[in-house]
Amino acid sequence: MLNRVQKRNLTKRDYVTLSSMIFALFFGAGNLIFPLHLGQLAGGHWGIAAAGFLITAVLLPLLSVLAVCVTKSKGVYDIGKPLGATFAVVFMVLIHFTIGPFFGTPRTATVSFTVGLAPFFPAKYQSLTLLLFSAAFFGLAYYLSVEQSKIMARVGKLLNPLFLLLLVAIFAVAFSSPLAHAGSTSATAAYQTAGFTNGFLQGYNTMDALAGLALGVTIVTAVNFMGQTDPNKAAWVTARAGFFSMAFEGLIYVLLILLGAQSLGQFKLSDNGGVAFDQIVNHYMGSVGQAILAVLIITTCLTTAIGLVAAFAQDFHKHFGFLSYKAWLRITCLASFLTANVGLNQIIAWSTPVLMFLYPLAMALIFL
């Protein structure tokens, strides 16, 4: 199919669309809830905690995209190949299952439900409604990612602009009447003495450095479909768009962390950022705010789910070609649906030790 793509020079509008797609693929479930929770944990020490968080949540993902560009890689396998074919395959499988059907992709559905829809249903119906919602969620993710050539248009031109519009509306309302002065709120004991280190480790939870390596195949494929089939030009286009998208993501992180710290003026430290986001929006906008939040959270989580399932299917079809792209896509969507129904807190608990193991390996490979 790529052989039939017409080569052309990209316009500013093309770069905006590509940057929007990259942002949307990265910015998903954890990217909303973890910085908000970090703000609550850090309180008045939110600034130093944010500095640590931005290194692992923004700088490392940007470097992972640049690593893919510089090495002209088309997936996780190519990044790990200098250390041997066996290591590359094992590393690719571990990365894709971590950000894919084991932890990352199911989290997109559980966060969507927990933050956006759960408040509308009685506790006794939560399990059933999560089951139905996650089935519909991953069915839609499959439908929107089954045609690879249309992923950029559907994510970059449609879903991401809607998400950003709603998020800006929430920021405008919240910062026009802050719940407290962020610098005067209390920090937990860990953040009073080691705010930077803990913020750095919290950035692991976004999984974006790992995602940057895995999503490289989806981003490069989208760039190729834009007519940039020459490896050198494709690398430059990806690097340029990646820089703008990650810088914008960093700005949103700082605003979310600040919002979390300010929320301590009205609310106690929550179990997770999803609960905190729900409390903040309901405080300012009531039931209307809850509806806006539901659309916002589902939209951003869906865009990330599309990128993750597509990257999984693209890489696995390339290296395990006995199944087609669509077959691998169906497998990862089904597996993600099953994992999603164990619940958000359990997924976060399971993922933490795995991330602590994989992140140092990923960082070493990125720098190499």
Sine and cosine of phi, psi and omega as CSV:
sin_phi,cos_phi,sin_psi,cos_psi,sin_omega,cos_omega
0.00,0.00,-0.63,0.77,-0.01,-1.00
-0.90,0.43,-0.43,0.90,0.00,-1.00
-0.92,0.40,-0.37,0.93,-0.02,-1.00
-1.00,-0.08,-0.01,1.00,0.00,-1.00
-0.96,0.28,0.73,-0.68,0.00,-1.00
-0.99,0.14,0.80,-0.60,0.02,-1.00
-0.95,0.30,0.65,-0.76,0.00,-1.00
-0.34,-0.94,0.27,-0.96,0.09,-1.00
-1.00,0.08,0.61,-0.80,-0.04,-1.00
-0.99,0.10,0.58,-0.81,0.06,-1.00
-1.00,-0.07,0.14,-0.99,0.06,-1.00
-0.87,0.49,-0.60,0.80,0.02,-1.00
-0.90,0.44,-0.62,0.79,0.05,-1.00
-0.88,0.47,-0.67,0.74,0.00,-1.00
-0.91,0.42,-0.63,0.78,0.04,-1.00
-0.89,0.45,-0.70,0.71,0.00,-1.00
-0.90,0.44,-0.68,0.73,0.00,-1.00
-0.92,0.40,-0.69,0.72,0.04,-1.00
-0.88,0.48,-0.64,0.77,0.03,-1.00
-0.89,0.45,-0.66,0.75,0.00,-1.00
-0.91,0.41,-0.71,0.71,0.00,-1.00
-0.87,0.48,-0.71,0.71,0.04,-1.00
-0.84,0.54,-0.73,0.69,-0.07,-1.00
-0.91,0.40,-0.60,0.80,0.01,-1.00
-0.91,0.41,-0.59,0.81,0.00,-1.00
-0.99,0.16,-0.68,0.74,-0.17,-0.98
-1.00,0.08,0.98,-0.22,-0.05,-1.00
-0.69,-0.73,-0.69,-0.72,-0.14,-0.99
-0.84,0.55,-0.88,0.48,-0.06,-1.00
-0.92,0.39,-0.43,0.90,-0.07,-1.00
-0.94,0.34,-0.35,0.94,0.09,-1.00
-1.00,-0.01,-0.72,0.70,-0.18,-0.98
-0.99,0.10,-0.55,0.83,-0.08,-1.00
-0.95,0.30,-0.69,0.72,0.06,-1.00
-0.90,0.44,-0.58,0.82,0.04,-1.00
-0.90,0.44,-0.70,0.72,0.03,-1.00
-0.92,0.40,-0.60,0.80,0.05,-1.00
-0.87,0.50,-0.67,0.74,0.04,-1.00
-0.86,0.51,-0.64,0.77,0.04,-1.00
-0.93,0.36,-0.62,0.78,0.01,-1.00
-0.93,0.37,-0.64,0.77,-0.10,-1.00
-0.99,0.11,-0.47,0.88,0.01,-1.00
0.80,0.60,-0.80,-0.60,-0.03,-1.00
-0.90,0.43,-0.24,0.97,0.03,-1.00
-0.99,-0.11,0.40,0.92,-0.10,-1.00
-0.88,0.47,-0.52,0.86,-0.05,-1.00
-0.90,0.43,-0.76,0.65,-0.02,-1.00
-0.94,0.35,-0.57,0.82,0.06,-1.00
-0.92,0.40,-0.62,0.78,0.02,-1.00
-0.89,0.45,-0.61,0.79,0.01,-1.00
-0.87,0.49,-0.70,0.72,0.04,-1.00
-0.91,0.41,-0.66,0.75,-0.02,-1.00
-0.89,0.46,-0.66,0.75,-0.05,-1.00
-0.91,0.42,-0.44,0.90,0.03,-1.00
-0.91,0.40,-0.76,0.65,-0.05,-1.00
-1.00,0.07,-0.35,0.94,-0.06,-1.00
-0.99,-0.17,-0.29,0.96,-0.01,-1.00
-0.81,-0.59,-0.82,0.57,-0.07,-1.00
-0.90,0.44,-0.73,0.68,-0.02,-1.00
-0.90,0.44,-0.71,0.70,0.08,-1.00
-0.86,0.51,-0.62,0.79,0.06,-1.00
-0.90,0.45,-0.69,0.72,0.03,-1.00
-0.90,0.43,-0.54,0.84,0.03,-1.00
-0.92,0.38,-0.64,0.77,0.07,-1.00
-0.90,0.43,-0.68,0.73,0.02,-1.00
-0.91,0.42,-0.58,0.82,0.04,-1.00
-0.89,0.46,-0.66,0.75,0.06,-1.00
-0.88,0.47,-0.65,0.76,-0.03,-1.00
-0.93,0.37,-0.76,0.65,-0.08,-1.00
-0.88,0.48,-0.65,0.76,-0.03,-1.00
-1.00,0.04,-0.03,1.00,-0.03,-1.00
0.82,0.58,0.62,0.78,0.00,-1.00
-0.98,0.19,0.36,-0.93,0.04,-1.00
-0.85,-0.53,0.28,0.96,0.01,-1.00
0.17,-0.98,0.02,-1.00,-0.02,-1.00
-0.88,0.47,-0.61,0.80,-0.04,-1.00
-0.84,0.54,-0.71,0.71,-0.03,-1.00
-0.90,0.44,-0.56,0.83,0.02,-1.00
-0.92,0.40,-0.64,0.77,-0.05,-1.00
-1.00,0.04,-0.17,0.99,-0.11,-0.99
-0.86,0.51,-0.59,0.81,0.03,-1.00
-0.84,0.54,-0.35,0.93,0.03,-1.00
-1.00,-0.06,0.11,0.99,0.04,-1.00
0.89,-0.45,0.54,-0.84,-0.06,-1.00
-0.90,0.43,-0.63,0.77,-0.02,-1.00
-0.90,0.43,-0.74,0.67,0.04,-1.00
-0.86,0.51,-0.67,0.74,-0.05,-1.00
-0.87,0.49,-0.67,0.74,0.00,-1.00
-0.93,0.37,-0.72,0.70,0.00,-1.00
-0.89,0.46,-0.70,0.72,0.00,-1.00
-0.89,0.45,-0.68,0.74,0.03,-1.00
-0.87,0.50,-0.71,0.70,-0.01,-1.00
-0.90,0.43,-0.69,0.72,0.00,-1.00
-0.89,0.45,-0.70,0.72,0.00,-1.00
-0.89,0.45,-0.75,0.66,-0.08,-1.00
-0.92,0.39,-0.59,0.81,0.02,-1.00
-0.96,0.27,-0.47,0.88,0.02,-1.00
-0.95,0.30,-0.78,0.63,0.02,-1.00
-0.99,0.10,-0.11,0.99,-0.01,-1.00
-0.98,-0.21,-0.81,-0.59,-0.20,-0.98
-0.93,0.37,-0.25,0.97,0.01,-1.00
-0.99,0.12,-0.68,0.74,-0.11,-0.99
-0.71,-0.70,-0.90,0.44,-0.18,-0.98
-0.88,0.48,-0.80,0.60,-0.06,-1.00
-0.92,0.39,-0.71,0.71,0.06,-1.00
-0.85,0.52,-0.55,0.84,-0.01,-1.00
-0.89,0.45,-0.49,0.87,0.02,-1.00
-0.89,0.46,-0.59,0.81,0.02,-1.00
-0.98,0.20,-0.67,0.74,-0.05,-1.00
-0.92,0.38,-0.62,0.78,0.05,-1.00
-0.92,0.40,-0.68,0.73,0.04,-1.00
-0.82,0.58,-0.72,0.69,-0.04,-1.00
-0.95,0.31,-0.75,0.66,-0.07,-1.00
-0.87,0.50,-0.70,0.71,-0.07,-1.00
-1.00,0.09,-0.68,0.73,-0.15,-0.99
-1.00,0.02,-0.65,0.76,-0.17,-0.99
-0.92,-0.40,-0.51,0.86,-0.07,-1.00
-0.80,0.59,-0.63,0.78,-0.01,-1.00
-0.88,0.48,-0.30,0.95,-0.02,-1.00
-1.00,0.08,-0.15,0.99,-0.11,-0.99
-0.84,-0.54,0.59,-0.81,0.06,-1.00
-0.88,0.47,0.43,-0.90,-0.07,-1.00
-0.84,0.54,-0.58,0.82,-0.07,-1.00
-0.94,0.35,-0.28,0.96,0.00,-1.00
-0.97,-0.24,0.07,1.00,-0.10,-1.00
-0.87,0.49,-0.71,0.70,-0.04,-1.00
-0.90,0.44,-0.68,0.73,-0.01,-1.00
-0.92,0.39,-0.70,0.71,-0.02,-1.00
-0.93,0.37,-0.56,0.83,0.09,-1.00
-0.90,0.44,-0.65,0.76,0.02,-1.00
-0.86,0.50,-0.75,0.66,-0.02,-1.00
-0.92,0.38,-0.67,0.74,-0.02,-1.00
-0.91,0.42,-0.73,0.69,-0.04,-1.00
-0.90,0.43,-0.55,0.83,0.07,-1.00
-0.90,0.44,-0.72,0.70,0.02,-1.00
-0.92,0.39,-0.63,0.78,-0.03,-1.00
-0.88,0.48,-0.76,0.65,-0.05,-1.00
-0.98,0.20,-0.39,0.92,0.15,-0.99
-0.90,0.43,-0.67,0.75,0.04,-1.00
-0.93,0.36,-0.64,0.77,0.04,-1.00
-0.87,0.50,-0.64,0.77,0.04,-1.00
-0.90,0.44,-0.73,0.69,-0.03,-1.00
-0.87,0.49,-0.65,0.76,-0.07,-1.00
-0.98,0.18,-0.25,0.97,-0.03,-1.00
-0.93,-0.37,-0.04,1.00,-0.09,-1.00
-0.93,0.36,-0.48,0.87,0.07,-1.00
-0.97,-0.23,0.97,-0.25,-0.13,-0.99
-0.88,0.48,-0.57,0.82,-0.07,-1.00
-0.93,0.36,-0.27,0.96,-0.06,-1.00
-0.97,-0.26,0.01,1.00,-0.07,-1.00
-0.89,0.46,-0.71,0.71,-0.06,-1.00
-0.89,0.46,-0.69,0.72,-0.01,-1.00
-0.90,0.43,-0.67,0.74,-0.05,-1.00
-0.94,0.34,-0.58,0.81,-0.02,-1.00
-1.00,0.04,-0.78,0.62,-0.11,-0.99
-0.96,0.28,-0.55,0.84,-0.08,-1.00
-0.99,-0.14,-0.38,0.92,-0.12,-0.99
-0.90,-0.43,-0.90,0.44,-0.15,-0.99
-0.94,0.33,-0.71,0.70,-0.07,-1.00
-0.91,0.42,-0.69,0.72,0.06,-1.00
-0.85,0.52,-0.60,0.80,0.04,-1.00
-0.90,0.44,-0.70,0.72,0.02,-1.00
-0.87,0.49,-0.74,0.68,-0.05,-1.00
-0.90,0.44,-0.62,0.79,0.03,-1.00
-0.88,0.48,-0.70,0.71,0.00,-1.00
-0.94,0.35,-0.62,0.78,-0.01,-1.00
-0.92,0.40,-0.65,0.76,0.04,-1.00
-0.88,0.47,-0.61,0.79,0.03,-1.00
-0.89,0.46,-0.67,0.74,0.02,-1.00
-0.91,0.40,-0.70,0.72,0.03,-1.00
-0.87,0.50,-0.69,0.73,-0.05,-1.00
-0.86,0.50,-0.70,0.72,-0.02,-1.00
-0.94,0.35,-0.71,0.70,-0.09,-1.00
-0.92,0.39,-0.68,0.73,-0.07,-1.00
-0.99,0.13,-0.21,0.98,0.09,-1.00
-0.97,0.25,-0.37,0.93,0.02,-1.00
-0.58,-0.81,0.95,0.30,-0.09,-1.00
-0.88,0.47,0.55,-0.84,-0.02,-1.00
-0.97,0.26,-0.36,0.93,0.02,-1.00
-0.18,-0.98,0.26,-0.97,0.15,-0.99
-0.98,0.17,0.87,-0.49,-0.14,-0.99
-0.83,0.56,-0.60,0.80,-0.06,-1.00
-0.93,0.36,-0.27,0.96,-0.06,-1.00
-0.99,-0.17,-0.01,1.00,-0.04,-1.00
-1.00,0.08,0.39,-0.92,-0.09,-1.00
-0.99,0.16,0.64,-0.77,0.07,-1.00
-0.98,-0.20,0.48,-0.88,0.11,-0.99
-0.93,0.37,0.30,-0.95,-0.10,-1.00
-0.84,0.55,-0.66,0.75,-0.05,-1.00
-0.89,0.45,-0.54,0.84,-0.06,-1.00
-1.00,0.01,-0.17,0.99,0.08,-1.00
-0.96,0.27,-0.48,0.88,-0.07,-1.00
-0.91,-0.41,-0.38,0.92,-0.07,-1.00
-0.62,-0.78,0.80,0.60,-0.04,-1.00
-0.89,0.46,-0.68,0.73,-0.04,-1.00
-0.90,0.43,-0.74,0.67,-0.03,-1.00
-0.89,0.46,-0.71,0.71,-0.01,-1.00
-0.93,0.37,-0.59,0.81,0.08,-1.00
-0.90,0.43,-0.65,0.76,0.05,-1.00
-0.85,0.53,-0.73,0.69,-0.02,-1.00
-0.94,0.34,-0.55,0.84,0.05,-1.00
-0.89,0.46,-0.51,0.86,0.03,-1.00
-0.89,0.46,-0.39,0.92,0.07,-1.00
-0.85,0.53,-0.59,0.81,-0.12,-0.99
-0.90,0.43,-0.37,0.93,0.05,-1.00
-0.94,0.35,-0.38,0.92,-0.01,-1.00
0.90,0.44,0.26,0.97,-0.17,-0.99
-0.96,0.27,-0.50,0.86,0.07,-1.00
-0.91,0.42,-0.63,0.77,0.08,-1.00
-0.93,0.36,-0.66,0.76,-0.01,-1.00
-0.90,0.43,-0.58,0.81,0.00,-1.00
-0.87,0.50,-0.62,0.79,0.04,-1.00
-0.94,0.35,-0.65,0.76,-0.05,-1.00
-0.97,0.23,-0.62,0.78,-0.04,-1.00
-0.97,0.23,-0.13,0.99,0.03,-1.00
-0.81,0.59,-0.63,0.78,-0.02,-1.00
-0.91,0.41,-0.62,0.78,0.02,-1.00
-0.94,0.35,-0.66,0.75,-0.01,-1.00
-0.92,0.39,-0.72,0.69,0.00,-1.00
-0.89,0.45,-0.64,0.77,0.04,-1.00
-0.88,0.48,-0.67,0.74,0.03,-1.00
-0.90,0.45,-0.66,0.75,0.03,-1.00
-0.90,0.44,-0.64,0.77,0.05,-1.00
-0.88,0.48,-0.66,0.75,0.01,-1.00
-0.93,0.38,-0.30,0.95,0.07,-1.00
-0.99,0.10,0.04,1.00,0.03,-1.00
0.99,-0.17,0.04,1.00,-0.01,-1.00
-0.99,-0.15,0.97,0.24,-0.07,-1.00
-1.00,-0.02,-0.27,0.96,0.08,-1.00
-0.94,0.33,0.80,-0.60,-0.08,-1.00
-0.82,0.57,-0.65,0.76,-0.02,-1.00
-0.91,0.41,-0.72,0.70,0.01,-1.00
-0.92,0.39,-0.64,0.77,0.02,-1.00
-0.88,0.47,-0.63,0.77,0.01,-1.00
-0.91,0.42,-0.69,0.73,0.00,-1.00
-0.90,0.43,-0.69,0.72,0.00,-1.00
-0.88,0.47,-0.71,0.70,-0.01,-1.00
-0.90,0.44,-0.68,0.73,0.00,-1.00
-0.89,0.45,-0.70,0.72,-0.03,-1.00
-0.90,0.43,-0.74,0.67,0.01,-1.00
-0.91,0.40,-0.60,0.80,0.01,-1.00
-0.90,0.44,-0.62,0.79,0.01,-1.00
-0.88,0.47,-0.74,0.68,-0.03,-1.00
-0.91,0.41,-0.65,0.76,-0.04,-1.00
-0.92,0.38,-0.65,0.76,-0.03,-1.00
-0.96,0.28,-0.53,0.85,0.08,-1.00
-0.90,0.43,-0.66,0.75,0.02,-1.00
-0.92,0.40,-0.62,0.79,0.04,-1.00
-0.89,0.46,-0.64,0.76,0.03,-1.00
-0.87,0.49,-0.64,0.77,0.04,-1.00
-0.88,0.47,-0.69,0.72,0.00,-1.00
-0.91,0.41,-0.62,0.79,0.05,-1.00
-0.86,0.52,-0.73,0.68,-0.02,-1.00
-0.87,0.49,-0.67,0.74,0.01,-1.00
-0.91,0.42,-0.63,0.78,0.02,-1.00
-0.92,0.38,-0.66,0.75,0.03,-1.00
-0.89,0.46,-0.70,0.71,0.03,-1.00
-0.88,0.47,-0.67,0.74,0.02,-1.00
-0.89,0.46,-0.64,0.77,0.03,-1.00
-0.90,0.43,-0.66,0.75,0.02,-1.00
-0.91,0.42,-0.66,0.75,0.01,-1.00
-0.91,0.41,-0.51,0.86,-0.05,-1.00
-0.90,0.43,-0.33,0.94,0.00,-1.00
-0.92,0.40,-0.26,0.96,0.08,-1.00
-0.94,0.34,-0.31,0.95,-0.04,-1.00
-0.84,-0.54,-0.53,0.85,-0.12,-0.99
-0.83,-0.56,0.39,-0.92,0.10,-1.00
-0.99,0.15,0.25,-0.97,0.06,-1.00
-0.85,0.53,0.82,-0.58,-0.06,-1.00
-1.00,-0.01,0.19,-0.98,0.01,-1.00
-0.93,0.37,-0.57,0.82,0.04,-1.00
-0.43,-0.90,0.20,-0.98,-0.06,-1.00
-0.92,0.40,-0.39,0.92,0.04,-1.00
-0.90,0.44,-0.70,0.72,0.04,-1.00
-0.89,0.45,-0.68,0.73,0.00,-1.00
-0.89,0.46,-0.69,0.73,0.00,-1.00
-0.88,0.47,-0.67,0.74,0.02,-1.00
-0.88,0.47,-0.68,0.73,0.01,-1.00
-0.90,0.43,-0.70,0.72,-0.05,-1.00
-0.90,0.44,-0.75,0.66,-0.05,-1.00
-0.91,0.41,-0.65,0.76,0.02,-1.00
-0.92,0.40,-0.54,0.84,0.03,-1.00
-0.89,0.45,-0.68,0.73,-0.08,-1.00
-1.00,0.09,-0.59,0.81,-0.18,-0.98
-0.83,-0.56,-0.08,1.00,0.01,-1.00
0.90,0.43,-0.58,-0.82,-0.05,-1.00
-0.91,0.42,-0.53,0.85,0.05,-1.00
-0.90,0.44,-0.68,0.74,0.04,-1.00
-0.89,0.46,-0.61,0.79,0.01,-1.00
-0.90,0.43,-0.63,0.77,0.04,-1.00
-0.91,0.41,-0.67,0.74,0.04,-1.00
-0.89,0.46,-0.69,0.72,0.00,-1.00
-0.88,0.47,-0.63,0.78,0.00,-1.00
-0.87,0.49,-0.72,0.69,0.01,-1.00
-0.91,0.42,-0.68,0.73,-0.03,-1.00
-0.87,0.48,-0.77,0.64,-0.11,-0.99
-0.94,0.34,-0.62,0.79,0.02,-1.00
-0.92,0.40,-0.64,0.77,-0.02,-1.00
-0.90,0.45,-0.77,0.64,-0.05,-1.00
-0.93,0.36,-0.58,0.81,0.01,-1.00
-0.94,0.33,-0.56,0.83,0.01,-1.00
-0.92,0.40,-0.64,0.77,0.01,-1.00
-0.89,0.46,-0.65,0.76,0.03,-1.00
-0.93,0.36,-0.65,0.76,0.03,-1.00
-0.87,0.50,-0.65,0.76,0.03,-1.00
-0.86,0.51,-0.73,0.68,0.00,-1.00
-0.89,0.45,-0.66,0.75,-0.06,-1.00
-0.94,0.34,-0.69,0.72,0.00,-1.00
-0.94,0.35,-0.58,0.81,0.03,-1.00
-0.92,0.39,-0.70,0.72,0.01,-1.00
-0.89,0.46,-0.67,0.74,0.03,-1.00
-0.85,0.52,-0.77,0.63,-0.05,-1.00
-0.92,0.40,-0.62,0.79,0.00,-1.00
-0.91,0.42,-0.74,0.68,-0.02,-1.00
-0.93,0.37,-0.67,0.74,-0.04,-1.00
-0.94,0.33,-0.57,0.82,0.07,-1.00
-0.91,0.41,-0.60,0.80,-0.02,-1.00
-0.91,0.40,-0.64,0.77,-0.10,-0.99
-0.98,-0.20,-0.35,0.94,0.06,-1.00
-0.78,-0.62,0.94,0.33,-0.18,-0.98
-0.96,0.28,0.07,1.00,0.04,-1.00
-0.93,0.36,-0.23,0.97,0.12,-0.99
-0.86,-0.52,0.53,-0.85,-0.01,-1.00
-0.97,0.23,0.20,-0.98,0.08,-1.00
-0.83,0.56,-0.71,0.70,-0.03,-1.00
-0.91,0.42,-0.59,0.81,0.01,-1.00
-0.92,0.40,-0.72,0.69,0.05,-1.00
-0.90,0.44,-0.57,0.82,0.03,-1.00
-0.89,0.45,-0.68,0.73,0.03,-1.00
-0.90,0.43,-0.64,0.77,-0.02,-1.00
-0.90,0.44,-0.75,0.66,-0.05,-1.00
-0.93,0.36,-0.56,0.83,0.04,-1.00
-0.92,0.38,-0.67,0.74,0.02,-1.00
-0.92,0.40,-0.71,0.71,0.00,-1.00
-0.90,0.43,-0.63,0.78,0.02,-1.00
-0.91,0.42,-0.62,0.78,0.05,-1.00
-0.87,0.49,-0.70,0.72,-0.02,-1.00
-0.91,0.41,-0.70,0.72,-0.01,-1.00
-0.92,0.39,-0.59,0.81,-0.04,-1.00
-0.84,0.55,-0.49,0.87,-0.11,-0.99
-0.99,0.11,0.12,0.99,0.15,-0.99
-1.00,0.07,-0.24,0.97,0.06,-1.00
0.97,-0.23,0.44,-0.90,-0.10,-1.00
-0.90,0.44,-0.76,0.65,-0.07,-1.00
-0.88,0.47,-0.61,0.80,-0.01,-1.00
-0.93,0.36,-0.64,0.77,0.02,-1.00
-0.89,0.46,-0.69,0.73,0.01,-1.00
-0.89,0.46,-0.68,0.73,-0.01,-1.00
-0.90,0.44,-0.67,0.74,0.00,-1.00
-0.92,0.39,-0.59,0.81,-0.14,-0.99
-0.97,0.23,-0.45,0.89,-0.12,-0.99
-0.83,0.56,-0.80,0.59,-0.01,-1.00
-0.90,0.43,-0.54,0.84,0.02,-1.00
-0.91,0.41,-0.67,0.74,0.01,-1.00
-0.91,0.41,-0.63,0.78,0.02,-1.00
-0.90,0.44,-0.47,0.88,0.04,-1.00
-0.99,0.16,-0.69,0.72,-0.13,-0.99
-0.99,0.16,-0.54,0.84,-0.11,-0.99
-0.88,0.48,-0.72,0.69,0.04,-1.00
-0.86,0.51,-0.61,0.79,0.05,-1.00
-0.90,0.44,-0.70,0.71,-0.01,-1.00
-0.90,0.44,-0.67,0.74,-0.01,-1.00
-0.89,0.45,-0.65,0.76,0.02,-1.00
-0.89,0.46,-0.69,0.72,0.01,-1.00
-0.91,0.42,-0.64,0.77,0.01,-1.00
-0.87,0.49,-0.74,0.67,-0.01,-1.00
-0.93,0.37,-0.62,0.79,0.05,-1.00
-0.89,0.46,0.00,0.00,0.00,0.00
